[in-house]
Amino acid sequence: MSSPAPRRPSVLVFATGGTIGMRRTDSGLAPDPEFPEILEDLVARICLPLGVEARVNHLSPAIDSANADADTAPKIARAVRARVRTQRPRGVVITHGTDTLAYTAARLAFELGDLGVPVVVTGSQLAHGEADTDAIGNLTLAIRAAVKAAPGSPAAIAFGGELLPAVRATKHDSIALAAFRAELPLAPGGIGVPPAPAGSADAAPPAPARVLAFRFVPAVTADDLRASAGGRPHGLVLECYGSGNGPMARPGMLGTLRELCAALPVVAVTQCATGGVDLGRYAVGRELAAAGAIDGGDMTLEAAMGKLGFLVDRGHDRAEIRDLMLQNLVGERTVAAA
Ligand SMILES: NC(=O)C[C@H](N)C(=O)O
């Protein structure tokens, strides 16, 4: 009996919405109901010269990524993981709206850090049918990268001719085709995603963790900070000034921070594009650390939020969350050598 012909390698393209799949309507750009067939065709044309088969799947309904919620990235991760198990593609491309692409991509870098298959996230600034659209160029770059990357490669964003590490990238331009930027390269020495805590896999999945951000600005009061946690989030990322400073002399600020840090994990990152926090440098930073804030190092806001949500959703306890937030898992933060 002759053995079956070896299957050609394949790429999984998972579409979730965004401008790439939109068209103009009377009420503005909105998901194009014909995009599934159009994408099928586009992907087939990109894959043909690469010698790979294409599988195209969709998240339903397609969304403007401004409507992404706490479960969007985890849901994409679950769907991709299930398809990778059955389809065994060489690489995965996720198309996504640019508004929250950096948040989703960062979260996926943790969620799918152990997938063993390269994951590349892309989208476009202009809809697929517009003149000079960047949709085809970005999709082509993403598919090529997903097929060519080594199996354990970190999650990446393909956009505007560049491949960026997902855990370091931010949307920095609302109009230009080079919409994303990574200020820092992937931090070397990531220890990988830790195993889920014992017993957590058997537990019924709770509602997804909601991680929020609060930005210090000069007018902020302790009440404002307390109010930011009024909806009972599961984690908070504080966007601090400079090297990790906040208005600690503001009446009630220290006590409020202590209360918050006792109730939920609070991570400090910097508002600056690069450099990171060093909570030991200034007295105000030390007060923040003493109140219980976790040093977010040089993580981007998106990476800090994605990592914190991932760890909370996996069921890690508070001590483990603190410890893991301080470590470099998948290249998201620089950790000084001991
Ligand atoms: N360029 C885009 O994709 C923006 C769109 N509002 C989205 O995020 O879905």
PDBQT file of the ligand as one rigid body, heavy atoms in Angstrom, charges set to zero:
ROOT
HETATM    1  N1  LIG A 401      -7.261  50.664  11.636  1.00  0.00    +0.000 N 
HETATM    2  C1  LIG A 401      -8.141  50.041  12.393  1.00  0.00    +0.000 C 
HETATM    3  O1  LIG A 401      -8.220  48.845  12.347  1.00  0.00    +0.000 OA
HETATM    4  C2  LIG A 401      -8.993  50.871  13.341  1.00  0.00    +0.000 C 
HETATM    5  C3  LIG A 401     -10.320  50.256  13.694  1.00  0.00    +0.000 C 
HETATM    6  N2  LIG A 401     -11.135  51.204  14.438  1.00  0.00    +0.000 N 
HETATM    7  C4  LIG A 401     -10.161  49.018  14.565  1.00  0.00    +0.000 C 
HETATM    8  O2  LIG A 401      -9.377  49.034  15.475  1.00  0.00    +0.000 OA
HETATM    9  O3  LIG A 401     -10.854  48.045  14.386  1.00  0.00    +0.000 OA
ENDROOT
TORSDOF 0
